[in-house]
């Protein structure tokens, strides 16, 4: 599958990236390689395979819930670049 420069520009805009012409060409090639690889995976015959819930079902991924002390407000805000009304202040990301 070939991607157009317009598609790459749209992806960059949605990702809030400002790509140069050179970066656009590089990402275009990289994304096309990923898509080609994914296309190869769809060609696999997995009809005899059982669906998996976990990659390694022998390992337990669940832990026991335990009540632990949480961070103090001061410690949580310690490295925050900006705080407003006892909340983290971040730049607006959605237009």
Buried (B, 14 or more C-beta within 10 A) or exposed (E): EEBEEEEBEEBBEEEEEEBEEEEBEEBBEEBBEEEEEEEEEEEEEEEEEEEEEEEEEEEEEEEEEEEEEEEEEEEEBEEEEEEEEEEEEEEEEEE
